[in-house]
Amino acid sequence: MAANGTTVKCPGPMKATSQGAFQGENPLDYALPLAIVQICLVVVVTRGLAYLLRPLRQPRVIAEIIGGILLGPSALGRSHKFLHAVFPAQSMTVLDTLANIGLLFFLFLVGLELDISAIRRTGKKALAIALAGISAPFALGIGSSFAFRATIVKGTPQGPFLVFMGVALSITAFPVLARILAELKLLTTDLGRMAMSAAAVNDVAAWILLALAIALSGSGSPIVSLWVLLTAAGFVIAISLFLRPVLAWIARRSPEGEPVKEVYICATLAIVLGAGFVTDTIGIHALFGAFMVGIVVPKDGPFAGVLIEKVEDLISGLFLPLYFVSSGLKTDVATIKGAKSWGLLVLVIANACLGKIGGTVITSLLVKIPVREAVTLGFLMNTKGLVELIVLNIGRDRKVLNDEAFAILVLMALFTTFITTPIVMAIYKPARRTVPYKRRTVECAPGDADRELRVLACFHTSRHIPTLLNLVEASRGTTRRRLTLYAMHLVELSERSSAISLVHRARRDGMPFFNGKEQRTEQVVVAFEAFQQLSSVRVRAMTAISDLDTIHRDVIDSAADKRAAIIVMPYHKALHHDGTFVSLGSAYHAINKRVLREAPCSVAILVDRGLGGHAQVSAKNVSFSVAALFFGGPDDREALAYATRMAEHPGVAVTLARFQPNRPQLLDEAESAADEAAVEAFKAKVGGVKDGSVRFEEPEAYTREQVVETIVSLSGFNVFVVGRMPPAAPLVEKPDELGPVGSYLVSPDFRTSASVLVIKRYDPATNPKSKRFDPKARPPVATEEDTLDEEMGMDSSTVVPVMQSPMSHIA
């Protein structure tokens, strides 16, 4: 009833669908089309902001929080026309329901990826840092609450408000921290492992404290709050005793190699919703039920992975951003007015930083962590994220926080997370172990011939492993000339939340795929273990988890750390069933080009056509024929040195085909002399082998057509070994990074089943950046500059390796 006696009619509930614009109806007046517009707008705004903030290395949660604020009353929402058209008041129930459903299943995914056993194994140092990082900001949060209650939050129940303020300041966002560590390539360093362990403990403690805060925020008596806590504890016990065996039975019924039954997926998702209903009925929010179900799902076997694949993209891509917008619509920066309110914002930011950073630094120093690492750890532990917003939203919904306090705390979370990456980059510059080493090429001086050959071989998927192992077996040389293989799994750190599961495993041992508990990668484990046991080659497995734009740094740094003589990279195209090659994408192409340009040693590109079939060939059954194509130049001499090493294997037959096509006379007589010396050395080896497995040919091929005809006659070999940039005319119109000859060997014009190894010799004169290590350097995102540099003989890029390798701690 209005003051003048007239009746104000409240808007009725929105109908689901309209009859269309042609019937004179506005689709935005109906729930379904309006929800579609809202979701599309949210996705466009948040993804656009994420793209703009990418150069600043900010996690996507920052873009989502800012996007929500921009769409709310702080920015675009200040236009009442926009707000009433796109986010009308009567649509908020539908929007909040969709957002909370997305949040419900996202918390289920978080529980799926949380490794409780790893938390139980947390060391004393990490546990002490975690406890200090919780208790100090919690205490300062309680102190800040008195200032709030005396100014802008008068009349709020004291107990719940104290707990909510303490929790809001003491949270560390585990997923956000993991993404920042990955961006800075600190995941598997000692600092990264310490931060991840402490953050995992902090995450669990935050949920316990949040449950306590929710229980205390009820409108009933203390007896009711006690009943809520006891019933919640009973729910956790019931989940552990009764639901865990059921889910374990489902997981056992979903063996490796077989599709998971649809009824199991549907039943599990229904259980998630049911658990959410139970915890909401108890009074501690539906999110806790979903989170607990995720924790008790067995992590072994394919079942958990399939659940993530079914749920993740839809929830994280469409529904979860709605929660950030729902929070943004409640955040009105304009409510922060006057010196008093802005002073409270400064106070809460100062207390959050002082408590989290100060508590972490002091405790780190007490457990003998160096000062710089301790300060870095403090800033890393000060990251906020989704859990912070959940706490603030629940506090606002329960009338513990008003609009002004809510806006202040949201800005505090945004500020503390935003500053983490730039500050860590500025203060943490670890000293690199620059151990000089002589052997950076396969070809070596006579006195170094017996030195161990170290090979860093990279692969993207398990499909590349058989060819890689067969090539290494054929290249192992004699017993006195040992070969050590560093097998590096290149894993893209995507924006998907399931990438955090890789972080868990990398934090544990640095080798996500080299873990007996991971049945999904059993074939990879068996392949490497069997190869090491049955071969004289030493194998060390590593994993690089990075964005594709920066993963070349991991390769380059690891090659320097391991003193590798040659890096073997997979070709950026995959073999199609019809014998042609299909590109994996420009990002993979850029990785190879950057490694070729920056590597501190020789580099080989392996074109996989299935050397030895789809399985590893045992040492006694190796029977490969290798054709080495020699035109001259340093790259061809390096390729010849590699082929000569392969000729030492009793099961490998090597044929050297030397070409002398029509070309201008080499200006450098030393190069010509080096070519002749390399060929003569191979001829001497031919004379020393009596079984005819090593042969030398010098075909009369002078023109391009004759060279192509000769190479076609060699198409029956198993492997081609060729230099990347020989002094020869291109055999194809537009050669790629494989060079004038290698590009022809993978072209559709050349029909063969032979794999190809294209080798570039390390030369500091043409590769000066391999000697520089600058942590501030950023790689180019586009690849057009790379092509122009190579065509024009220029090298204007600023890409150089970083100071610290994520794999440097692996022996």
N, C-alpha and C positions, 0 to 999 in steps of 0.2 A: 504494500500500500504506500503510495507516494504521500508527500507532506500535504498537498492540496486536495487530497481525497481521491484522486484518480488512481486507477489500477494500472500498474506497469506489467505488461505481458512479457514473460520470459520466453526466449526462443525455444521452440520444441526440439526434440531429438531429430537428427538428420536421417533421412531415408538412405538406403544403401546405394541405389542406382537411379539414374535419371532416364527419361524417355527420349532424350536427345535434344540437340539445339534446334532441330527443325520443328519440334513440338513447343518451342518457345521457352524451354527450361535451361537454366544455367547449370552446366555440369559441376561447377564449383560449389553449388548448394547441396551436393549429395556426397555421401561419405566415401564411396569407392573411387570415383574419379578425382575427388579432392586428395585422397590419400596417395593416388598415383602421382599427381602433380607434386605433392610434398616430397615423396621419396625421390623422384627424378631431380627436383631442385636441390635437395640435400646432397645427393650423390655428385651432381655437377659442381656445386660450390666447394664441397670438402675435397674432392679429387683435384679440382683446379688449384686450391690453396696448397695442397700437398705438393703439386708440381712446382709451384712458385717457391715453396720453402725448401725444395730439395737441394739447391746449391748451399743452403745453410746447414745441411745435414740434420734437419729437425725430424723427429719421428712423426708419423702420420697422426698420432693422437693430438699433437699441437694444432695441426690444420683442422681437425674435427672440432676441437674446442673453440678455436677462433671462428670457424664457419658457423657454429651454433650461436655464438655471440653476435656475429654480423647479421644473421637472419632474425635475431630477436629484437627486443625493444631498444637495445643499445645502439643499433645502426639502422638497417632497413625497416625494422619494426617501428621506428619512430614515425613512419608514414602510416597513419591509421588506415588509409585505403588499402595499402599492401597487406597490413596485418589482418584486417577483416576479410580480405579476399582470399589469401593463401593460408593463413593460420587463424581462422575464426574461433571464438571461444567454444562453440558447440562441437568443434572437431577435435578438441584437445584430448577428450576421453579416448577416441579411437587412436590418435597419434601416440598417446602415452601407453595404451595397451599394446600396440605394435612394437613400440620401443622396448617395453619391458619383456615381451616375448623374445625379441632379439637378444636382450641382455640375459634372459634366463638361459637360453641355449649357449650363449657365449661363455657364461660362467661354467656351464657344463663342459665346454671345450677346455677352459682353463683347468678345471679339475682333472680332465683326461690327461693333460700334459704335465701335471704337477707330480714330481717324483718324490713321494714321501720317504722312500728308502734313502734317497740322497740327502734329505734333510736330517734324517737320523744319523747319517755319517758325517755331518758337519763338524769341522775341527773346532778346537777350543778357541782359536783366534777369531774365526768367523762368528762363532756363537757370542763371544764377548763383544765384538763390534756390533752385531745385530741388536743385542740387548741394550747397549749404550745408545745406539741409534734410535731405539724406541723410547727408552725411559727419559732421556734428556729432553727431546722435543715434547713428549707427553706432559712432562712437568711444566715446561714453558707454555704449552697450550693451556693448561689449567690456569697458569698465572695470567695469560692473555684474556681468559674468559671473564675474569673479574673486571678488567677494563671495559670489555664489551657490555657486561651486565650493568655497569655503572653509567653507560652512555646510550647505546643504540639498541640493546636487547634487554630492556627492562621487563620484569614480570615473567621471564622464562623460568621454568623449573631448574633449580640450581644443579642437581645431580646429573641429569641427562646432558645438560649443556656443557658441564665440565668434561664429561667423558667424550662428547662429540668433538669439542675443541681439541682435546688431547689426541684423539684418533686422527683428526684432520691434519695435524702438524707432524705426526709420527709415521705416516705411511710412506713406504717406498714402492714405486710401481715396478714390479718384477718384469713384465713383458717389455715395458718402455726402456728399462735399464738394459735388458738384453739386446734390444735393437740399437741402442746408442753404443754399447760395447762392440757390437758387430761392425757398425759404421766406422768406429775408430780402430778396428782391428786389434782389440784387446781381449777378445773372448777367452782365448786359451792361455793368456799370460797369467802370471801369479796374481797380478792386480785384478784381472777380470774374474778369475776363479774365486778370489776372496769376496769381491763385490757380489757375484751371483749367489754364493752360499749365504752371505749375510742377508741379501734381499729376499731369498726364499724363506728364511726363518722369519723375517720381518713381515712377509706377506701372510703367513699363517697366523702370526700374532695379531695382525691387523684385523683379520676376519673374526678372531675370537673377541677382540675388543669391540668390534662393531656389533657382534651379537649381544654383548653386554650392554652397549649403548642403546640398542633397539629395545631390549627388555626393560631397561630403566625408563625409556621414554614413553611407556604406556601411560594412559590416563588413570589407571587403577592404583590400588594401594601397593605398598612394598611387598605384601604377601602375593599379589598377582604377579609382580615382576619375578619373585622367587619361583613361582609355579612355571612361569614361562621358561626360565633358565633350566629348571629341572626337567621339564618336558622336552626341551631342546636337547639336553644331554641324553635323555632316553631315546630320542630319535636317532642321534648319532650312533648309540650302541646298537639299536635295532638295525640300522643300515649295515653296520659292520657284521653283525651276527647272522642276519637273515638274507639281506639283499646281495651281499658279496658272493656267497656260494652260488646263488642263482646266476649271477653274471659270469662267474667263473665257469659254470656248466655251459653257458652259451658260448663263451670263448673257446672252450674245448671242442665244442661241436662245429667250430669254424676253423678247420685246419688250413695250414699254409698251402697255397696252390689251388684252392677251391673257392668259388664265390660264396660270400656270406649270404645266408638266406634273408630274403626281404622281411620275413616275419620276425627275425631276431632284431633287425634294425628298427622296425616299427614298434616292437615291444619295448625296446630300450628307450626310445624317444617318448613313448607313453609313460614309462616309469619316471622319466625326468619331469614330465608335467605333473604326474601324481605326487612326486616328492615335493615339488614346488607348492602344490595345493596344501600338503600337510604342514609344511613349515609356515606358510602364510596363515593357516588356521591356528597354529601355535602362537603366532604373533612375532616371528623373527624374520619376516620377508621371504617370498618365494625363491629368491636367489640362492639361499643357503641349501635348500633341498637339491636344486640342480647341481650346485657345486659339490655336494657330498656324493651324489651319484657318480659324477665324473671321477672323483677320487678313488672310489671302490671298483671301477671298471678295470679288469686286468689289462696291464700294459703289454704283456707278451702276446705274440701272435698277431694276425692281421685284423682282428676284430676292432681294436681301438682305432687303428689307422683308417679302416673303412668308415667308421662313425665320423671321424674328422672330415674325410673326403665328402661324405654325404651332406654334412651340416655346414661346414665352414664358409664356403664361398657365398652362399645365400645369406647367412646370418651376418658375417663380417662386412660383406659388400653392400647390402641393402638395409637390413634392419638395425644393425648396431649404430650406424651414423644417426638414425632417428633419435637415439637416446641422447646424443650430444646436442642435437637441435632442441630436444625437449628441455635439456638443461639450459641451453642458450636462451630459450624463450622465457625462462624464469630469471635470467640474469639481466638486470637493468643497471648498467654502469652509472646511469644518471641518478640513481638513488644514493650514490656516494657523493655527498654534498658537504662542503665546508671543510675547514681545517681539521675539525674533530674526526670526521670520517676518513679523510685521507691520512691523518695521523695514525688511525687504527690500522689502515692498510700497510703503512710502513712498519708499524709495530709487529703485525702478524708475520710479515715477510721476514723481518729481522729475527724474530723469535724462531720461526721455522728454520731459517738458515743457521742461526746460532746453535739451536738445539741439535739439529741433525748433523751439521758439519762439525760443530765444536765437540759434541759427544763422540762422534766417529773418530775425529783426529786425535783427541786425547787418549782414547782407548787404543787406537792403532799405535801411537807412540809408546804406550805402556807395554804392548806386546812386541816391541822391537821392530816396527815397520818404519822405514825411512820417512823423513818429513814430507818430501814431495809426493811420495806414494800415499801417505796418510791424508794429505790435503786433497789429492785427487779422489781418493776413496770417499771422503766426506761429501764432495760435490756430486759424485755419482749416486750416492745413497740418498741425495736430496731430490731425486726425480719423483714427480707425481704422475697420475694418469687416471685410468678409468675407475679404479677403486676409490680414488679421492672423490670423483664426481658422484659415485654411488653413495658414499658417506654423506656428502653435502645434500644430495637430493632427498635421501631418507630423513635427514635432519630437518629439511624444509617442509617435507610432507607431514612430519609429525609435529610441526609448529615449534620445534626447538630453535630453528634459525628463522629470522625474518628475511625479507628481500634484501635489505642492505647488508646484513652479515653474510648472506649467501653470496652476493656479488663480490664482496671483499675476499672471501675465501676462494672463490673460483679464480679471481685474478692472481691470488697468491700461488695457487697450483700452476697456473699458466706461466707465471714469471719464473718460478723456481725450476721448472722443467726446461723452459726455453734457454736459460743461461747455462745449462749443464754442458752441452756439447762445446760451445765456443770456449768456455773457461777451461775445460779439461784439455782441449787442443792447445791452449795457451800455456798451461802450467806443466803438463806432463809430456816431457820429451826424453824418453829413456835413452840411455847411452847404448848404441849398437855395438855388438861384438864384431868389430871389423877384423876378422882373422884373415890375413892375406894367404892366398894359396896360388900355386904355380899352374896346376893343370886345369886350364879352362877350355881345352879342346881335346878331341879324341886323338888327333895326331900329336905326338909328343917327341921330345928329344930322345936320342938313344939311351941316355942315362936314366930317363924317366919311364922307360918302356915297361918296367915291372911294377910301376905304381898302380894302385887300385883305381879302377875307373868307376866314377860315381855318376849314376844316371838318375835324373829327376823326371819321372814319367807321369804325365797328367792324364786324367780321363774324366768324362762327364757322367757316363752311365756304365753299368756292369756289362753292357753289350761290347764295350771296347776292351774288356779285360783279356779274353782269350788271345786275340791278336797281339796285344801288348806283351803278355807273358811269353808267347811263342817267339816274338822278336827278341826279347831280352835273353831267352834261353839260347837262341842262335847267336847272340852277341857276347856270350859270357867269356869267351876266350879260354886260355889254358888255366890250369889250377893256380899257377904262380901269379897270374895276372887277374886277380879277383875283380868281380864286378859287384857293386852294391846298388840295389834298386830302391829309390825312394818313390813310392807310389802315392801320388797325391790325388785325392778325390776332390774335384772342383764342384762345389755345391752353391747354387744361387740362394742368397738370403732374400727371399721375396717378402712382400708386405703381408703375406698370409700369416695368421697367428700361429699356425702349426710349425712355422720355422723355428719357434721357440723350442720345440722338441729336439731339433738339431743342437740348439744351444745347450740343452741339458746334457746331451751325450758328449759334446765337445768339451764342456766344462769338466766332465768326469775324467776323460782320458785323452782328449784331443783327437780321437778317431771314431767318429760316429758310426761308421760301417764296420769297424773292427771290434765288434762287441758280441759275445756269444749269446746274449739275451735277445738280440734283435733278429728274430727268425725271418723277418722279411728280407734281410740281406744275407741269409745263410750261404747262398751260392758264392757271394763275394768273399766271405770269411774262409770258406772251404778252399776256394781257388788260391788265395794268397798263402794260407797255411800249408796246403799241399805243395805248392811251388817251392816254398822255403825248405820243406823237409826233403823233397826229392831232387833238388837242384843244389849246385854249389854256390848259387847266388844268394847273397844276404838281402832280405827284404825288410824295409821299414815303411809302414803305412802312415799316411798323414791325411788330413782333411783341411781344405780351405773353405770357409763359409763366408761369402762376401757378396756384395752387389756385383753384377757383371761388369759394371763400369770400373771397378777397382780391384777385381780379383786377380788381375795380372800382377799386382803388387805382391800378393802372397806367393805367386810362382817365382817372381824375381828375387824376393827376399829369402825364400827357402833355398833357392839355388845357391845364393851366396853363403847362407848359414851352413848348408851341408857340403859346401865346396864341390859342387857338381861340375863335371866336365861338359855335360850336354843335357839339355832339356828336350824332352819329347812331348810335343803338343798334339792333340787330336785335330784332324782336319775339320774345318767349320761346316762341312757338308756330310750328310749321311747317305750311305748307299741305298738306292731304291731297288725294288724287286726286279725292275727291268734293266738293271745295270747302270743306270744314270745316277747322278748325285743331286740331292735336294738340300738346299741351304737350311741350316738350323736357325739362321737369323743374323742380322748385321752385328749384334752384340758379340756373338761368338767369333765372327770374323775379326772384329776389333781387338778381341783378347789376343789372338794369334799375332796380329800386326804389332801390337804394343810389346809383346814378349820378344818378338824378333828385333824390335828396335831398342829395347832396354836391357836385355838379358846380359848377365855378367859372364856368360860362357857361350859355347856353341848351342844352336837350336835346331831341332829336327821337327818337321811336320809329318805326322804319320797318317797316310790315307789308308783307311781300313777297308779291304775287300775280303776279309775273312781268311787271314793267313792261318793255315792249319785247321780250318773248319771252325765250328762253334764251341770247341772245347780246347783246353790246353793239351799240347802234345808232350808226352813224357820225353825225357832227355834221350833215351835209347831209341825212341821211334822218330826222332827228328830227321826229316828228309826234305830239305828245301833247296831250291835252286835260286841263286841271286845273280842279277845282272846289274853291274855297276857301269854307268854311262859317264865317260870322262871326256870333257871338252877342254879342260884347263882352268886355271884360276884357283884361288884359295878355297872356295866352297867345294869345288870338285875334288881337291886334294883331301879335304876333310871327309867327304863322302867316300873317297877311296880308302882312307885310313879306317873308316868304320867297316867297309866291306872286307878289308884285309883282316880285321879282327874276327869277323864272321867266318872267314875261311879257316880259322883255327878249329872250328867245331867239326867233329868227324862226320856229322850228318848234313853238312851244308856244302854245296858246290857253288863256287863263285866264278863268274865270267866277267872279265873287264873288257868292255868295248870302248876303244879309244877313237874319238872322232877328231878330224882336223879339217873342218869345213872352211870354205872360202871366207876369210875375215881379215881385217886390217892387221898388220904386224903389231905385235904387242910392243908398247913403248918401253916397258920395264923388262930388261933382260933377266933380272933376278927372278921374276915370276916364271919366265920360260925355263930357266934353269931348275927352279923348284918343281915345275911340272915334270920335266924330264927325270929328275931324281926320284920323284914319287913313282913314276911309271917303271923305271928301271928296278926299283926296290920290289915292286910287285912281280916283275918278270923273274927276278931272282927267286921269289917264293914259288913261282910256277915250276921252275926247274927243280926245286927241292921237294915237291909233292909228286909221288910216283903213281898215285891212283887216278890221276887226271881230273880230280875234283876242282882244281884251280886252273883256269884257262885265260889266255890273253888273245884278243882279236883286235885287229886294226882294219876295219872295213873301209873300202874306198867310197866314202860318202862325203862329198864336198858341197853339194847344193842342198837346199832345204828339202826338196823332194827325196833325194837319196838318203838323207838322214832319217826322214820319216819312214821310208821303206825299210831301212835297216832296223829301226826300233820295232816296227811291226813284226819283223821276222823273229824278234826276241819275246814276243807276247806270251809265249808258253812258260816263261819263268814264274816263280812264286813271288819274288820280291824285286822291285827296282830300287836302286840306291843312286841318287843323283844330287849334284850340288844345286843350290837355289839360284845363283846368279852366274852361270858359266858365260864365257865370252862367245855366245852363239846367237844367231838370229832367232827371234821368237817363232815357235812352231804353231802357235795359235794367234788369232788377231788381238785378243785382249787378255794377256796373261795376268793371273792373280798373284797372291803372295808366294805361290809355288815357283814362280820364275818362268823363263821362256821354254824350258824343257819339261819341268814338272807339271806345268799347266796342261801340256799336251797329254801327258800320261793319265790324266783324270778326265780328259774331254770325251764327249760322246763319239768322236772320230776314232778313238783308240779302243778297240774291243779286247779286253783282257780280264782275267780274274786275279791279276797280280796286285798285291798291296804295294804302296809306294812310300819310300822314305826320302824326303827332300831335306837336305842339310845346309844350314848356313854356319860358316865358321866364325868364331868369335874374333873380332878385330877391334881393339880399342880406338883405332884411328877413325873408323867409320861408326863406332858405337860409343861415343864419349860419355853418354849419360849412364852407362853401366857402372861408371866409377863414382857417380855422385849419389848421395843419399840425403834427400831433403824432405823432412816430414810435412812441410807446408804445401808441397806440390799437389796439384789436383789434375786428374786425367781429363782429356777432352771427352765430352759426351758424344759429339758427332764424329764420324769416321771419314768425312770428305777431306778434312785437312790431312789425314794420314795419307790418303791416296795422292793428293797434290804434292806432299812432301816427297813421296817416293818417286813420282814422275819428274819432279823438277830438281831432285837431288838436294833438297833443302831439309832442314830439321829444326823447325821453329817451335815445336811443341814444348810444353813445360812439364811433361810427365816425367817424373823420376821416382825411384822407389822410396818407400817410407822407411823410417828408422827401425821399426820393430816388427818382426814377423810373428804372426799368431802361432806358428808352429816351431818357434825357436827353442822351446823347452823340450822338444821331443828328441831323444837321442838318435 
